[in-house]
Amino acid sequence: MRVVTYNVNGMRSAMKKGASSLFASLNAEVVCLQETRAPLEFLQETAAELGYEHQTHTLAHKAGYSGSSILSRWAPDETLNQVGIDWIDVEGRVAAMRFGDLWVVSFYFPSGSSGQVRQIYKYELLDAVTPWLQKLRGRGQKQQVILCGDVNIAHKNADIRNWRGNQKSSGFMPVERGWLSYLFDQLGWVDSFRTREHPEHEYTWWSNRGNARENNVGWRIDYQIVTEGLRDKIANMGIAREEVYSDHAPYWVDYQWRK
């Protein structure tokens, strides 16, 4: 099973630029999208055109903002489009599908870069979402979870090119990084990317300023965070950065798991 997570930075824009070829080459069973920022009808039509019969989309109450989707070749047993907390759910940040004992979640975590108000919102969301994630994986002894998404946090120095100059930047703040450390070290979740050795400077997002992508001055902020039971199911992974349709690159993982 191949799972892709991709912040498309606007689905209409990505498709207009030719992203259909990227989706075809990735050839994933499940695609998790964030920041879709498009009407429901467009998202449904696009998913069908890409060959995905099963889909779920979560839209923000504010048109043209945020949005998360999952496209699947497999029929889900259950779908979920909310955390159950109004101030999070109005922003359309989560979509989830359950396939038997596996939940796949597409989550668009907020950025705090616009100012203190949104940074505080981000901290509050991290605190609020943690018990929701724990409950999701706690529904049964065999229940596993793949949390896909733009987390908007670089965890370690190796996950950001200019770590010295960004220690006070949103996305690399001690509290944000500490939340990921808590998830991995205390709660037992697994950063799928770090289950393998990789070359230096592997990133998933680049600023649109200063030729950041050309110079590979990036951040690794897109994750597939999995429950411990999936660690040994990870077969392969990669960042598909060759075709550019967004300021993010898709991150894909192959799992030895079948519905």
Backbone hydrogen bonds, N-H to C=O, Kabsch-Sander energy under -0.5 kcal/mol:
donor,donor_aa,acceptor,acceptor_aa,energy
3,V,1,M,-0.5
3,V,253,V,-2.7
4,V,30,V,-2.2
5,T,251,Y,-2.3
6,Y,32,C,-2.3
8,V,6,Y,-0.9
8,V,34,Q,-1.7
9,N,34,Q,-0.6
10,G,35,E,-2.4
11,M,36,T,-3.0
12,R,36,T,-0.5
14,A,10,G,-2.3
15,M,11,M,-2.5
16,K,12,R,-2.2
17,K,13,S,-1.6
18,G,15,M,-0.9
19,A,14,A,-1.9
21,S,18,G,-1.5
23,F,19,A,-2.2
24,A,20,S,-2.0
25,S,21,S,-2.1
26,L,22,L,-2.2
27,N,23,F,-1.7
29,E,2,R,-1.3
30,V,2,R,-2.0
31,V,71,L,-2.9
32,C,4,V,-3.5
33,L,31,V,-0.5
33,L,69,S,-2.6
34,Q,6,Y,-1.9
35,E,67,G,-1.4
36,T,67,G,-1.2
37,R,66,S,-2.4
43,L,39,P,-2.0
44,Q,40,L,-2.6
45,E,41,E,-2.4
46,T,42,F,-2.6
47,A,43,L,-2.3
48,A,44,Q,-1.9
49,E,45,E,-2.3
50,L,46,T,-1.9
51,G,48,A,-1.4
52,Y,47,A,-2.5
53,E,51,G,-0.7
54,H,72,S,-2.1
56,T,70,I,-2.1
58,T,68,S,-3.1
59,L,57,H,-0.5
60,A,65,Y,-0.7
61,H,90,V,-3.0
63,A,61,H,-0.6
65,Y,62,K,-1.1
67,G,91,E,-0.8
67,G,92,G,-0.7
68,S,58,T,-1.9
69,S,33,L,-2.1
70,I,56,T,-2.3
71,L,31,V,-2.6
72,S,54,H,-3.3
73,R,29,E,-2.3
77,D,98,R,-3.4
78,E,98,R,-1.0
80,L,96,A,-2.3
88,I,85,I,-1.6
89,D,85,I,-2.8
90,V,86,D,-2.3
91,E,88,I,-1.5
92,G,89,D,-1.6
93,R,88,I,-0.5
95,A,106,S,-2.0
96,A,80,L,-2.4
97,M,104,V,-2.4
98,R,78,E,-2.8
99,F,97,M,-0.5
99,F,102,L,-3.4
100,G,98,R,-0.6
102,L,99,F,-1.5
103,W,144,Q,-2.9
104,V,97,M,-3.0
105,V,146,I,-2.9
106,S,95,A,-3.5
107,F,105,V,-0.6
107,F,148,C,-2.6
108,Y,93,R,-2.6
109,F,107,F,-0.8
109,F,150,D,-2.1
115,G,112,G,-1.3
119,Q,115,G,-1.8
120,I,116,Q,-2.5
121,Y,117,V,-2.0
122,K,118,R,-2.3
123,Y,119,Q,-2.2
124,E,120,I,-2.5
125,L,121,Y,-2.5
126,L,122,K,-2.4
127,D,123,Y,-1.9
128,A,124,E,-2.3
129,V,125,L,-2.7
130,T,126,L,-1.2
132,W,128,A,-0.7
133,L,129,V,-2.4
134,Q,130,T,-2.2
135,K,131,P,-2.3
136,L,132,W,-2.0
137,R,133,L,-1.9
138,G,134,Q,-0.9
139,R,136,L,-0.8
143,Q,140,G,-1.2
144,Q,101,D,-3.0
146,I,103,W,-2.7
147,L,145,V,-0.6
147,L,225,I,-3.4
148,C,105,V,-3.2
148,C,146,I,-0.9
149,G,223,Y,-1.9
150,D,107,F,-0.7
151,V,149,G,-1.1
151,V,221,I,-2.3
152,N,221,I,-0.9
154,A,171,G,-3.0
155,H,153,I,-0.6
159,D,156,K,-1.9
160,I,157,N,-1.4
161,R,218,G,-2.5
163,W,160,I,-0.6
163,W,161,R,-0.8
166,N,163,W,-0.7
167,Q,164,R,-0.7
169,S,166,N,-1.8
172,F,169,S,-2.2
177,R,173,M,-2.5
178,G,174,P,-2.3
179,W,175,V,-1.5
180,L,176,E,-1.5
181,S,177,R,-2.3
182,Y,178,G,-2.5
183,L,179,W,-2.3
184,F,180,L,-2.6
185,D,181,S,-3.4
186,Q,181,S,-0.6
186,Q,182,Y,-1.6
187,L,182,Y,-2.0
189,W,183,L,-2.4
190,V,226,V,-2.7
192,S,190,V,-1.0
192,S,224,Q,-1.8
194,R,191,D,-1.0
195,T,192,S,-1.6
196,R,193,F,-1.1
203,Y,201,H,-0.7
204,T,219,W,-2.4
205,W,219,W,-2.1
206,W,247,D,-1.9
207,S,217,V,-0.6
212,A,209,R,-1.1
213,R,207,S,-0.5
215,N,211,N,-2.1
216,N,213,R,-1.0
217,V,212,A,-3.0
218,G,216,N,-1.2
219,W,205,W,-2.5
220,R,159,D,-3.2
221,I,219,W,-0.9
223,Y,149,G,-2.6
225,I,147,L,-2.9
226,V,190,V,-2.7
226,V,224,Q,-0.5
227,T,145,V,-1.6
230,L,227,T,-2.4
231,R,228,E,-1.5
233,K,230,L,-1.4
234,I,230,L,-0.6
234,I,231,R,-1.2
235,A,233,K,-0.6
235,A,254,D,-3.2
236,N,254,D,-1.2
238,G,252,W,-2.1
240,A,238,G,-0.5
240,A,250,P,-2.3
241,R,239,I,-1.4
245,Y,243,E,-0.7
249,A,204,T,-2.3
251,Y,5,T,-2.5
252,W,238,G,-2.7
252,W,250,P,-0.5
253,V,3,V,-2.4
254,D,236,N,-2.8
255,Y,1,M,-3.2
255,Y,253,V,-0.5
256,Q,233,K,-3.1
257,W,255,Y,-2.0
